[in-house]
């Protein structure tokens, strides 16, 4: 078995216990070193595979280049057809998008079962964040959302993996903004996706 083929295997349910205060990315994604520029007033829907259930206190993203503005995040269920479904929780306290770990706490620690979930993000500004690769073998989300080419997204470029969905969404402070469920979504292919995480309680 080659190392390249191993990256295409589904995630194993076996996983070490979550440690309080540590951040956990989706089991199918890997971060890349480069930063990913975010667009303001856009809904990003990123799939999240959780192999082991656990108690989580917050959602987060790592900002590499800060920008004036804030971040709103939400947790959504999967609709069973590979798209985000009902919004489970949308904390209304926005987080400033300064450099570092930008954290959006849940109202109280939330037990999240193993399975496929969606993390929703909307920035009022345009910071850069840590993200995934556009290529499957280096950490894209091809296993979940498919690819426009028969190479499974390994080629990157115009035939790179489909890493997320997006739709226009105007940020508004102090009020729910996330569509429930998200609609009018388009693939944002051949582009690195933001890499949101969950913080263990």
Phi, psi and omega per residue, in radians:
X1 nan 2.241 -3.123
X2 -1.452 2.781 3.100
X3 -1.103 -0.623 -3.138
X4 -1.108 -0.749 -3.128
X5 -1.129 -0.600 -3.106
X6 -1.030 -0.516 -3.127
X7 -1.213 -0.268 -3.112
X8 -1.665 -0.028 3.120
X9 -1.312 2.556 3.102
X10 -1.151 2.694 -3.120
X11 -1.129 2.512 3.119
X12 -1.412 2.506 3.096
X13 -1.204 -0.341 3.139
X14 -1.235 2.267 -3.123
X15 -2.777 2.521 3.096
X16 -1.128 2.687 3.117
X17 -1.048 2.595 3.076
X18 -1.221 2.513 3.137
X19 -1.882 2.262 -3.099
X20 -0.944 2.312 3.085
X21 1.533 -0.166 -3.140
X22 -1.639 2.721 -3.064
X23 -1.779 2.432 -3.090
X24 -2.212 2.166 3.076
X25 -1.499 2.937 3.059
X26 -0.975 2.522 -3.095
X27 -1.194 -0.264 -3.101
X28 -1.794 0.013 -3.027
X29 -2.057 2.669 3.055
X30 -2.289 2.470 3.120
X31 -1.364 2.670 3.009
X32 -2.009 2.855 -3.047
X33 -1.222 -0.568 -3.052
X34 -1.280 2.769 3.116
X35 -1.579 2.676 -3.135
X36 -2.026 2.124 -3.138
X37 -1.323 2.250 3.124
X38 -1.684 2.649 3.065
X39 -1.757 2.483 3.098
X40 -1.290 2.626 3.066
X41 0.966 0.855 3.071
X42 -2.387 2.370 3.049
X43 -1.504 2.134 3.020
X44 -1.851 2.237 3.116
X45 -2.011 1.935 -3.021
X46 -2.007 2.174 3.128
X47 -1.204 2.574 -3.093
X48 -2.394 2.070 3.117
X49 -1.745 2.086 3.115
X50 -1.904 1.966 -3.068
X51 -1.428 -0.476 -3.111
X52 -2.246 2.229 3.130
X53 -1.125 2.743 3.140
X54 -3.010 3.053 3.132
X55 -1.742 2.153 -3.061
X56 -2.160 2.507 -3.063
X57 -1.791 -0.356 -3.024
X58 -2.845 2.854 2.934
X59 -1.866 2.708 -3.087
X60 -2.741 2.869 3.008
X61 -2.555 2.661 -3.132
X62 -1.720 2.028 3.134
X63 -1.598 2.222 -3.133
X64 -1.732 -0.540 3.054
X65 -2.281 1.957 -3.059
X66 -1.243 2.819 3.088
X67 -2.661 2.663 3.074
X68 -1.064 2.361 3.140
X69 2.308 -3.026 -3.062
X70 -2.387 2.960 3.112
X71 -2.120 2.351 2.961
X72 -1.977 2.326 3.093
X73 -2.194 2.789 3.070
X74 -2.637 2.717 3.056
X75 -1.843 2.271 3.128
X76 -2.246 2.659 3.062
X77 -1.394 2.901 3.000
X78 -1.520 2.480 -3.091
X79 -1.503 0.091 3.120
X80 1.516 -0.098 -3.136
X81 -2.184 0.401 3.081
X82 1.383 0.437 3.110
X83 -2.378 2.739 3.094
X84 -1.143 2.456 3.139
X85 -1.940 -2.327 -3.058
X86 -1.100 2.441 3.058
X87 -1.320 2.166 -3.110
X88 -1.494 -0.778 3.100
X89 -2.708 2.372 3.072
X90 -2.275 1.620 3.094
X91 -1.063 2.339 -3.068
X92 -1.566 -0.033 3.083
X93 -1.534 1.893 -3.114
X94 -1.330 2.699 3.140
X95 -1.906 2.347 3.085
X96 -1.125 2.427 -3.088
X97 -1.640 1.069 3.010
X98 -1.568 2.893 -3.093
X99 -1.102 2.356 3.126
X100 2.140 -2.828 3.136
X101 -1.365 2.002 3.121
X102 -1.718 2.032 -2.923
X103 -2.001 2.311 3.072
X104 -2.039 1.687 -3.055
X105 -1.240 2.569 2.928
X106 -1.240 2.798 3.115
X107 -1.031 -0.634 3.019
X108 -2.660 2.746 -3.130
X109 -0.884 2.384 -3.027
X110 -2.088 2.273 3.031
X111 -1.374 2.171 -3.132
X112 -2.081 2.145 -3.100
X113 -1.370 2.806 3.118
X114 -1.137 2.565 3.124
X115 2.517 -2.860 -3.141
X116 -1.749 2.213 3.115
X117 -2.205 3.090 3.081
X118 -2.310 2.342 3.007
X119 -1.841 2.209 -3.086
X120 -1.845 2.403 -3.106
X121 -2.325 2.480 3.026
X122 -2.512 2.115 3.131
X123 -1.768 2.433 3.023
X124 -1.486 -0.338 3.071
X125 -2.036 -2.768 -3.068
X126 -2.344 1.186 3.083
X127 -1.375 3.064 2.955
X128 -1.917 2.495 -3.076
X129 -2.312 2.882 2.986
X130 -1.160 2.500 -3.105
X131 -2.521 -3.089 3.086
X132 -1.655 2.936 3.073
X133 -1.380 2.833 3.002
X134 -1.503 -0.036 -3.095
X135 -1.981 2.355 -3.034
X136 -1.059 -0.725 -3.027
X137 -1.230 -0.273 3.112
X138 -1.960 0.243 2.930
X139 2.128 0.317 3.087
X140 -1.341 3.115 -3.073
X141 -1.741 0.479 -3.036
X142 -0.982 -0.629 -3.090
X143 -1.016 -0.508 -3.080
X144 -1.687 -0.780 -2.978
X145 -1.864 0.018 3.072
X146 1.379 -3.070 -3.102
X147 -2.504 2.696 3.110
X148 -1.361 -0.166 -3.113
X149 -2.187 2.760 -3.107
X150 -1.271 -0.095 3.123
X151 -1.459 0.111 3.119
X152 1.254 0.275 3.122
X153 1.578 0.015 -3.073
X154 -1.160 -0.393 -3.090
X155 -1.354 -0.334 -3.089
X156 1.139 -2.710 3.109
X157 1.026 -2.468 -3.066
X158 -1.253 -0.212 3.097
X159 -1.967 0.418 -3.105
X160 -1.181 2.974 -3.083
X161 -1.179 2.653 3.086
X162 -1.479 1.881 -2.969
X163 -1.629 -0.293 -3.056
X164 -2.985 3.007 2.957
X165 -1.874 2.783 3.058
X166 -2.569 2.818 3.076
X167 -2.808 2.688 3.054
X168 -1.115 2.454 3.101
X169 -2.752 2.081 3.138
X170 -1.465 2.169 3.109
X171 -1.215 2.455 3.059
X172 -2.456 2.158 -3.088
X173 -1.260 2.493 2.998
X174 1.330 0.135 -3.121
X175 -2.484 2.611 3.079
X176 -1.073 2.345 3.138
X177 -2.153 -0.325 -3.052
X178 -1.259 2.206 3.068
X179 -1.130 2.481 -3.032
X180 -2.289 1.686 0.008
X181 -1.474 2.897 3.082
X182 -1.070 2.388 3.138
X183 -2.320 3.013 3.120
X184 1.121 0.547 -3.044
X185 -1.460 2.575 3.044
X186 -2.206 2.617 3.003
X187 -1.173 2.399 2.977
X188 -1.914 1.437 -3.036
X189 -1.511 2.874 3.084
X190 0.981 0.566 3.140
X191 -2.533 2.425 3.109
X192 -1.129 2.549 -3.126
X193 -1.777 2.649 2.982
X194 -1.098 2.604 -3.099
X195 -1.953 1.476 3.104
X196 -1.300 2.738 -3.140
X197 -2.301 2.904 2.991
X198 -1.964 2.428 3.137
X199 -1.778 2.160 -3.090
X200 -1.199 2.465 3.126
X201 -1.392 nan nan
